[in-house]
Amino acid sequence: MAEPTGGADSAINETSLARLRARIGITQPHPQPPWYREPGIDAFRHVAEAYGDDNPLWCDPEYAASTCWGGPIAPPHLNGGDTMIGENEVTSLDADTKALLKGDPLKGAHAYYAGSFREWWAPLRPGTRVTRRNALVGVHDKASDFADRAVHEWTAEVFGAADHVLSAQYRLMIRTDRRRVEDKGESGKNFDVEIEPYTDDEIAAITAEVGAAADLRRGREPRWWEDVEEGDEFGPLVKGPLRITDIIVWHTGVGMGLYGVKALNLAHQQRARIPGFFRPDDLNIPDVHQRVHWDPVWAARAGSPATYDYGRMRETWLIHLCTDWMGDDAWLWKLDVEFRRFNYVGDTHWMRGRVTRKFLAEGDRPAVDLEIWGENQRGEATCPGHATVLLPSRDHGAVRLPEPPGQARNCADALAALVDRFADMDADADTDTNTDANAGRASESADVGGPRRE
């Protein structure tokens, strides 16, 4: 195994890593208020429709009453989606903590959003007031073929209701020495991608596949654990061709993300707070960098051949794939996804899955592990991932919800348990050259430093 490099003149060195690790477990306020403070069934519907999901379990009280949940529950993407729900439990910091969290210890190192990992422990019911805590939970020093040395920076956000925790979301940021990335000639490589126009026949074929996928939703018919076998394949759930319109509708449901993009006079106030997020357009009007997702000229300036989606969008497509396959009486427990390639406007994705493991989780909960992925029309897997689903069983009965880490009943205890989990993994893991590609596999996560160790 190659020893990670990086001298004192590099953004990634022992001093900067020590400063970063000193922040592990330190809760800090999330910079944005939640898009939904007390989401009800209309919010459930808006979020589900934002990613093309019309399952009545989320928003039809009469239908949902016939399921094991006894009423509507939030689609998994909303149950713990960052910036979407959760009021900060920690709203202010003392002077010492502010000093500790000031600035970026790895300033100058390139950062890219490499993966999202989710865990769900309880359903989100309509009208629930949700709180959240977030903190850095893991800093893993890696050797890397890409840039000689990489740091996997894990942030966790935990969401809870009055007397129980709901879910957690982990974000993986991979930090690399910017100079070494540039030396390897990575800039501009995406311009080799060609997005070909579709023929009328191709559009008709995709439309037919979309219609067929709608018939595959399991719905109220239980998918019994005993009927599932390792190697079973499911899908495809077809998404696309992606339009700018789809990105606009996405925002109407999930909000404007981490930067909380505002309109008109509120935009002027926002520019005063974060001027670096704005740049002038062709009329010299300051606009947000996020415009790369809907303006092809801005996308080209950023090194992209076309406008492109958000990684979170494809995460919801994989969630949709799983919930359609598993049926309404099952429980999506864990899901991870890597964002390996861009998804450009004009691309079509076929979301697919395969059962890789059938087992009893936590001793007595019938479960399956799934390999899931999205593949575009160029045959590229852009978003590989994994999921764990709890299924109803003829022998073991209805689904029993999983225990949160450390059997936590509040966000503070859950976050502390996750810090311990990541510390154990860092101690056990062998440093490798991957980007936590198998982080979603519970049986393998100790080898890659991912969050899903059982």
C-alpha positions as CSV (number, residue, x, y, z in Angstrom):
1,M,0.0,0.0,0.0
2,A,1.4,3.3,-1.0
3,E,2.1,5.8,1.8
4,P,0.1,9.0,1.4
5,T,2.2,11.9,0.4
6,G,1.9,15.7,0.9
7,G,4.4,18.0,2.5
8,A,4.0,21.0,4.6
9,D,3.5,23.2,1.5
10,S,0.5,21.0,0.4
11,A,-3.0,21.9,1.6
12,I,-3.2,18.3,2.9
13,N,-0.6,17.7,5.5
14,E,-0.4,16.4,9.1
15,T,-1.0,19.9,10.6
16,S,-4.1,20.6,8.5
17,L,-5.5,17.1,9.0
18,A,-5.1,17.5,12.8
19,R,-7.0,20.8,12.6
20,L,-9.8,19.1,10.6
21,R,-10.0,16.1,13.0
22,A,-10.3,18.4,16.0
23,R,-13.8,19.3,14.6
24,I,-15.2,15.8,14.7
25,G,-18.4,15.6,16.7
26,I,-18.7,19.4,17.1
27,T,-22.3,20.3,16.3
28,Q,-22.8,23.5,14.4
29,P,-26.0,25.2,13.0
30,H,-27.1,24.3,9.5
31,P,-26.8,27.5,7.4
32,Q,-30.3,27.2,6.0
33,P,-33.7,27.0,7.6
34,P,-35.8,23.9,6.5
35,W,-37.8,24.2,3.4
36,Y,-40.7,22.5,5.3
37,R,-41.0,23.2,9.0
38,E,-44.0,20.9,9.6
39,P,-44.5,19.0,6.3
40,G,-47.9,17.7,5.6
41,I,-49.3,15.5,2.9
42,D,-49.1,18.4,0.4
43,A,-45.4,18.7,1.1
44,F,-45.1,14.9,0.8
45,R,-46.8,15.1,-2.6
46,H,-44.7,18.0,-3.9
47,V,-41.4,16.2,-3.0
48,A,-42.5,12.9,-4.5
49,E,-43.7,14.6,-7.7
50,A,-40.4,16.4,-7.9
51,Y,-38.7,13.1,-8.8
52,G,-41.6,11.6,-10.7
53,D,-43.2,9.4,-8.0
54,D,-47.0,9.2,-7.8
55,N,-47.2,6.5,-5.1
56,P,-50.5,7.2,-3.2
57,L,-48.8,6.0,0.0
58,W,-47.2,9.4,0.4
59,C,-50.3,11.6,0.1
60,D,-53.6,9.7,-0.2
61,P,-55.0,9.2,3.3
62,E,-57.7,6.7,2.3
63,Y,-55.2,4.5,0.4
64,A,-52.4,4.8,3.0
65,A,-54.8,3.8,5.8
66,S,-55.0,0.3,4.2
67,T,-51.2,-0.2,4.5
68,C,-49.3,-1.3,7.6
69,W,-48.5,2.4,8.3
70,G,-52.2,3.3,8.9
71,G,-51.8,6.6,7.1
72,P,-49.5,8.6,4.8
73,I,-45.8,8.7,5.5
74,A,-43.2,10.9,3.8
75,P,-41.3,9.6,0.8
76,P,-37.8,8.6,2.0
77,H,-36.1,11.5,0.3
78,L,-38.0,14.0,2.4
79,N,-37.4,12.0,5.6
80,G,-34.0,13.5,6.4
81,G,-33.3,15.3,3.2
82,D,-30.7,18.0,4.0
83,T,-32.1,21.6,3.7
84,M,-35.6,20.1,3.4
85,I,-36.6,19.4,7.0
86,G,-35.2,19.9,10.5
87,E,-34.8,22.9,12.7
88,N,-31.4,23.4,14.3
89,E,-31.1,22.1,17.9
90,V,-27.9,24.1,18.2
91,T,-28.5,27.6,17.2
92,S,-25.4,29.5,18.5
93,L,-21.8,28.7,19.4
94,D,-19.5,30.0,22.1
95,A,-16.4,31.9,21.2
96,D,-14.0,28.9,21.5
97,T,-16.2,26.7,19.3
98,K,-16.5,29.5,16.7
99,A,-12.7,29.8,16.6
100,L,-12.3,26.0,16.2
101,L,-14.8,25.9,13.3
102,K,-13.5,29.0,11.5
103,G,-12.2,28.6,8.0
104,D,-11.3,25.5,6.1
105,P,-8.2,23.6,7.4
106,L,-7.7,22.1,3.9
107,K,-8.1,25.4,2.1
108,G,-6.6,25.1,-1.4
109,A,-7.5,21.4,-1.7
110,H,-9.9,20.5,-4.4
111,A,-13.3,19.2,-3.1
112,Y,-15.9,17.2,-4.9
113,Y,-19.1,15.7,-3.7
114,A,-18.6,12.0,-4.2
115,G,-21.4,10.2,-2.5
116,S,-24.6,10.3,-0.4
117,F,-25.5,7.7,2.2
118,R,-28.8,7.4,4.0
119,E,-30.3,5.5,7.0
120,W,-33.9,5.5,8.0
121,W,-35.2,4.3,11.4
122,A,-38.8,5.6,11.6
123,P,-41.4,7.1,9.3
124,L,-42.1,10.8,9.1
125,R,-45.8,11.4,9.7
126,P,-47.7,14.5,8.5
127,G,-47.4,17.6,10.7
128,T,-44.3,16.4,12.6
129,R,-42.0,19.1,13.8
130,V,-38.4,17.9,13.1
131,T,-35.1,18.9,14.6
132,R,-31.6,18.2,13.4
133,R,-28.0,18.1,14.4
134,N,-25.0,18.0,12.0
135,A,-21.3,17.6,12.5
136,L,-18.1,16.2,10.9
137,V,-17.9,12.6,11.9
138,G,-15.0,11.1,10.0
139,V,-11.7,12.1,8.4
140,H,-10.1,9.3,6.5
141,D,-6.6,9.7,5.0
142,K,-6.4,7.8,1.7
143,A,-3.8,7.0,-0.9
144,S,-5.3,7.8,-4.3
145,D,-4.5,6.9,-7.9
146,F,-6.2,10.2,-8.9
147,A,-4.2,12.7,-6.9
148,D,-1.6,10.8,-4.8
149,R,-3.4,11.7,-1.5
150,A,-7.0,12.1,-0.8
151,V,-9.0,12.8,2.3
152,H,-12.5,11.4,2.7
153,E,-14.4,14.0,4.7
154,W,-17.6,12.6,6.2
155,T,-20.4,14.8,7.5
156,A,-23.5,13.4,9.2
157,E,-26.8,15.0,9.8
158,V,-29.3,13.4,12.2
159,F,-33.1,14.1,12.2
160,G,-35.5,13.5,15.1
161,A,-39.0,14.1,16.3
162,A,-40.1,14.8,19.9
163,D,-39.3,11.4,21.4
164,H,-37.5,9.4,18.7
165,V,-35.0,9.7,15.9
166,L,-36.0,9.5,12.3
167,S,-33.0,9.2,10.0
168,A,-29.5,10.2,9.2
169,Q,-27.8,11.5,6.1
170,Y,-24.0,11.3,5.4
171,R,-22.2,13.3,2.8
172,L,-18.8,12.2,1.4
173,M,-16.6,15.0,0.2
174,I,-13.3,13.9,-1.3
175,R,-10.5,16.4,-0.9
176,T,-7.4,16.2,-3.1
177,D,-4.4,18.4,-3.7
178,R,-5.5,20.8,-6.5
179,R,-2.1,21.0,-8.1
180,R,-1.8,17.3,-8.5
181,V,-5.2,17.1,-10.1
182,E,-4.3,19.7,-12.6
183,D,-1.0,18.0,-13.4
184,K,-2.9,14.9,-14.3
185,G,-4.8,16.8,-17.0
186,E,-8.3,16.3,-15.7
187,S,-9.7,19.7,-16.7
188,G,-11.9,19.8,-19.8
189,K,-12.2,16.0,-20.1
190,N,-16.0,16.2,-20.1
191,F,-16.1,18.0,-23.4
192,D,-15.5,14.7,-25.1
193,V,-19.1,13.8,-24.2
194,E,-21.6,14.0,-27.1
195,I,-25.3,14.3,-26.5
196,E,-27.0,13.1,-29.6
197,P,-30.5,14.2,-30.6
198,Y,-33.3,11.6,-30.3
199,T,-35.3,10.3,-33.2
200,D,-39.1,10.1,-33.0
201,D,-38.8,6.3,-32.8
202,E,-36.4,6.6,-29.9
203,I,-38.7,8.9,-28.0
204,A,-41.6,6.6,-28.6
205,A,-39.6,3.6,-27.3
206,I,-38.6,5.5,-24.2
207,T,-42.2,6.5,-23.6
208,A,-43.3,2.9,-23.9
209,E,-40.7,1.8,-21.3
210,V,-41.8,4.6,-18.9
211,G,-45.4,3.3,-19.2
212,A,-44.3,-0.3,-18.6
213,A,-42.3,0.7,-15.5
214,A,-45.4,2.2,-14.0
215,D,-47.0,-1.2,-14.0
216,L,-44.1,-2.7,-12.0
217,R,-44.9,-0.8,-8.8
218,R,-45.6,-3.4,-6.1
219,G,-48.0,-1.1,-4.1
220,R,-50.3,-2.7,-1.5
221,E,-49.3,-6.3,-2.6
222,P,-46.7,-7.5,0.0
223,R,-43.3,-8.6,-1.4
224,W,-42.7,-11.5,1.0
225,W,-39.2,-12.2,2.1
226,E,-39.6,-15.9,1.4
227,D,-40.4,-15.2,-2.2
228,V,-37.2,-13.2,-2.9
229,E,-34.0,-15.0,-4.0
230,E,-30.4,-13.8,-4.3
231,G,-29.8,-12.9,-7.9
232,D,-33.3,-11.6,-8.6
233,E,-33.2,-8.5,-10.9
234,F,-35.7,-5.7,-11.1
235,G,-36.4,-2.6,-13.1
236,P,-35.8,-0.8,-15.2
237,L,-37.4,2.4,-13.9
238,V,-36.8,4.9,-16.8
239,K,-36.0,8.5,-16.1
240,G,-35.7,11.0,-18.9
241,P,-34.8,12.3,-21.3
242,L,-33.8,14.9,-18.8
243,R,-35.1,18.5,-19.4
244,I,-34.5,21.9,-17.9
245,T,-38.1,21.7,-17.0
246,D,-37.4,18.6,-14.8
247,I,-34.8,20.6,-12.9
248,I,-37.2,23.5,-12.4
249,V,-39.9,21.1,-11.1
250,W,-37.3,19.5,-8.9
251,H,-36.6,22.8,-7.2
252,T,-40.3,23.4,-6.6
253,G,-40.5,20.3,-4.5
254,V,-37.1,20.2,-2.7
255,G,-36.3,23.8,-2.4
256,M,-33.1,25.7,-3.4
257,G,-30.5,23.6,-1.6
258,L,-27.6,24.5,0.6
259,Y,-27.3,28.1,-0.6
260,G,-31.0,28.8,-0.4
261,V,-31.1,30.8,-3.6
262,K,-33.6,33.8,-3.3
263,A,-35.5,36.0,-5.7
264,L,-35.4,39.8,-6.4
265,N,-34.8,42.0,-3.3
266,L,-34.0,38.9,-1.2
267,A,-31.3,38.0,-3.8
268,H,-29.7,41.4,-3.3
269,Q,-29.6,40.7,0.4
270,Q,-28.1,37.3,-0.2
271,R,-25.4,38.7,-2.5
272,A,-24.4,41.1,0.3
273,R,-23.9,38.0,2.6
274,I,-22.1,35.7,0.1
275,P,-20.8,37.8,-2.8
276,G,-18.5,35.0,-3.9
277,F,-21.5,32.9,-5.0
278,F,-22.5,35.5,-7.6
279,R,-21.0,36.4,-11.0
280,P,-22.2,38.7,-13.7
281,D,-24.2,37.4,-16.6
282,D,-24.1,38.8,-20.2
283,L,-26.1,41.9,-19.0
284,N,-23.7,42.4,-16.1
285,I,-26.4,41.3,-13.7
286,P,-25.0,39.3,-10.8
287,D,-26.5,35.8,-10.7
288,V,-25.8,32.6,-8.7
289,H,-23.2,30.1,-9.7
290,Q,-26.0,27.5,-9.4
291,R,-27.2,28.7,-12.8
292,V,-24.9,26.1,-14.4
293,H,-27.8,23.7,-13.9
294,W,-30.1,25.6,-16.2
295,D,-27.9,27.8,-18.4
296,P,-25.8,26.0,-21.1
297,V,-23.4,29.0,-21.5
298,W,-22.7,29.0,-17.8
299,A,-22.3,25.3,-17.8
300,A,-19.7,25.5,-20.6
301,R,-17.8,28.1,-18.7
302,A,-17.7,25.7,-15.8
303,G,-16.2,22.9,-18.0
304,S,-19.3,21.0,-18.9
305,P,-20.6,20.3,-22.4
306,A,-24.2,20.9,-21.3
307,T,-26.3,21.8,-18.2
308,Y,-26.6,18.9,-15.7
309,D,-28.6,17.6,-12.8
310,Y,-27.9,17.5,-9.1
311,G,-26.5,14.2,-7.7
312,R,-29.4,14.2,-5.2
313,M,-31.8,13.9,-8.1
314,R,-30.4,10.5,-9.1
315,E,-30.4,9.5,-5.5
316,T,-34.1,10.0,-5.4
317,W,-34.5,8.0,-8.6
318,L,-32.8,5.1,-6.9
319,I,-35.0,5.5,-3.9
320,H,-38.0,5.5,-6.2
321,L,-36.7,2.3,-7.8
322,C,-36.5,0.6,-4.4
323,T,-39.8,1.7,-3.0
324,D,-41.6,0.6,-6.2
325,W,-40.0,-2.8,-6.1
326,M,-40.4,-3.5,-2.3
327,G,-44.0,-2.5,-1.9
328,D,-45.8,-0.3,0.6
329,D,-45.5,-2.7,3.6
330,A,-41.7,-2.9,3.4
331,W,-39.1,-0.5,4.8
332,L,-36.2,1.1,3.0
333,W,-33.5,1.0,5.8
334,K,-30.3,2.1,4.1
335,L,-29.2,3.4,0.7
336,D,-26.0,4.8,-0.7
337,V,-25.0,6.2,-4.1
338,E,-21.8,7.4,-5.7
339,F,-21.9,10.3,-8.2
340,R,-19.4,9.0,-10.7
341,R,-20.4,10.9,-13.9
342,F,-22.5,13.8,-14.8
343,N,-26.1,13.5,-15.9
344,Y,-26.6,16.0,-18.7
345,V,-29.8,17.6,-20.0
346,G,-30.8,15.3,-22.8
347,D,-29.6,12.1,-21.0
348,T,-31.9,9.2,-20.3
349,H,-31.4,6.8,-17.3
350,W,-32.4,3.3,-16.8
351,M,-32.5,2.6,-13.0
352,R,-31.9,-1.1,-12.2
353,G,-31.4,-3.4,-9.3
354,R,-30.3,-6.9,-8.2
355,V,-30.7,-8.8,-4.9
356,T,-27.3,-9.7,-3.6
357,R,-28.0,-11.0,-0.2
358,K,-30.9,-12.4,1.8
359,F,-30.5,-12.5,5.6
360,L,-31.9,-11.8,9.0
361,A,-30.7,-8.4,10.1
362,E,-30.2,-7.6,13.8
363,G,-31.0,-11.2,14.5
364,D,-34.6,-11.4,13.6
365,R,-35.5,-8.8,10.9
366,P,-36.0,-10.3,7.4
367,A,-33.8,-8.2,5.0
368,V,-32.2,-8.1,1.6
369,D,-29.2,-6.2,0.3
370,L,-29.6,-4.7,-3.2
371,E,-27.1,-3.6,-5.8
372,I,-28.7,-0.6,-7.6
373,W,-27.5,1.7,-10.4
374,G,-28.5,4.1,-13.1
375,E,-27.2,3.7,-16.7
376,N,-27.5,6.3,-19.4
377,Q,-28.0,5.9,-23.1
378,R,-24.3,5.8,-23.7
379,G,-24.1,2.7,-21.6
380,E,-22.4,4.4,-18.6
381,A,-23.2,3.6,-15.0
382,T,-23.3,7.1,-13.6
383,C,-24.6,6.4,-10.1
384,P,-23.9,2.9,-8.6
385,G,-25.2,2.2,-5.2
386,H,-26.6,-0.2,-2.7
387,A,-29.6,-0.5,-0.5
388,T,-30.9,-2.6,2.4
389,V,-34.6,-3.3,2.6
390,L,-36.7,-4.9,5.4
391,L,-39.5,-7.1,4.0
392,P,-42.6,-8.6,5.5
393,S,-42.4,-12.3,6.1
394,R,-44.9,-15.1,6.3
395,D,-42.8,-16.8,9.1
396,H,-41.5,-13.7,10.9
397,G,-44.4,-11.4,10.6
398,A,-44.7,-7.7,9.6
399,V,-41.7,-5.4,9.3
400,R,-40.1,-4.3,12.5
401,L,-38.3,-1.0,12.3
402,P,-34.5,-1.0,12.8
403,E,-32.8,0.3,15.9
404,P,-30.9,3.6,15.6
405,P,-27.2,3.5,16.4
406,G,-26.6,3.0,20.1
407,Q,-30.4,2.7,20.5
408,A,-30.5,6.5,20.5
409,R,-33.8,8.3,21.2
410,N,-32.6,11.8,20.4
411,C,-30.4,13.5,17.9
412,A,-27.5,14.2,20.3
413,D,-27.1,10.6,21.2
414,A,-27.5,9.4,17.7
415,L,-24.8,11.8,16.4
416,A,-22.4,10.7,19.2
417,A,-23.0,7.1,18.3
418,L,-22.2,7.9,14.6
419,V,-18.9,9.5,15.7
420,D,-18.0,6.3,17.5
421,R,-19.0,4.2,14.5
422,F,-16.7,6.2,12.1
423,A,-13.9,6.2,14.6
424,D,-14.1,2.4,14.8
425,M,-14.1,2.1,11.1
426,D,-11.1,4.3,10.7
427,A,-9.2,2.2,13.1
428,D,-10.2,-1.1,11.4
429,A,-10.1,0.0,7.7
430,D,-7.2,-0.6,5.3
431,T,-6.4,2.5,3.4
432,D,-7.1,1.9,-0.3
433,T,-7.2,3.7,-3.6
434,N,-11.0,3.5,-4.0
435,T,-13.6,6.3,-3.4
436,D,-15.5,4.1,-0.9
437,A,-17.0,2.3,-3.8
438,N,-18.5,-0.4,-1.6
439,A,-19.5,1.8,1.3
440,G,-23.1,0.6,0.9
441,R,-22.3,-3.0,1.5
442,A,-22.7,-3.7,5.2
443,S,-20.4,-6.7,5.1
444,E,-17.6,-4.8,3.4
445,S,-17.8,-1.3,4.8
446,A,-15.1,-1.9,7.4
447,D,-12.7,-2.3,4.4
448,V,-13.5,1.1,2.9
449,G,-14.3,3.3,5.8
450,G,-18.0,3.8,4.8
451,P,-20.8,4.5,7.2
452,R,-22.8,1.3,7.0
453,R,-21.1,-1.1,9.2
454,E,-23.3,-3.5,11.1
